[in-house]
Amino acid sequence: MTRNKYFIKQLSIFSENKSGRLAAIAKVFEESKVNIHAFSIAEANSFGVVRAIVDKPEIAFEAFSKQDYALQYTDVLGIKMDDVPGGLYHVANLLGSIGINIEYAYAFRTGTFGTLIVKVSNPGDAVEKILAAGLELVPATDYNF
């Protein structure tokens, strides 16, 4: 089966929630010469989850594995948003109207547009619905090289 061209590989890195952990994670990226395009941190009790979209996910995965981090890949989608007031509302409202549930999301700006990164339960089905609704998805090759 061919990988969907819109499935962006996101790394989820699990780490203790304590002083210096983000610097340690950033150092692994630096030493492996992996560029971070976007990341978010979510906290749960005494642990955190760093979610990162990087240019070389396989290299990053190997580097973190060697450092004994618990991590996994997750397929996420990048939806282009207009970088104007209401840009997020337009995308979120449309996703809701076509029955796509967002498990989690984060956003960033690139050039003249915003990108909403979303984790959905059925990304293959979501790709078809999103494109049919007229939204534009960012190809994975824009982020994962």
C-alpha positions, 0 to 999 in steps of 0.5 A: 500500500502506498503511503498517502502523500498528505500523511505527515510523520509526526514524532511524539516524544515522551519525557519527564516533566522536569527542568532541563528536559526540553533542552535535552530533547532539543540537543538530540535534534541539534546533534542529529542535524534534524530541523524542527518545523513545528512542535507542541508540548502537552503535559499529563501528570509528571510527564510531557509529550513533545510532538514534533514535525521535522525534516528527517523523521527517521533520523530523529527517531533513531537518535531518540531511540539510542537515547532510550526515549519512549517515542512513536510516529503519528500520522497528522494532516496539515491544512492550509489556513488563511492568515487572517482573523477568522482563518481558524474558524473557517477551517474548524467550522468546515471540518465540523460540518463534514463530520471530522473530529479533531483529536488534537491540533496545533498551528503555525505560520509559514510565509503567507498562510497558516497551517493547522496540524490535526490528528484525526481518527481516520486520516485516509477518510479525512483526506478525501472529505477535506479535499472534497470540501475545498480545503487545501492540504499541505503535502508531507514532502513540504515537511518530511524530506 
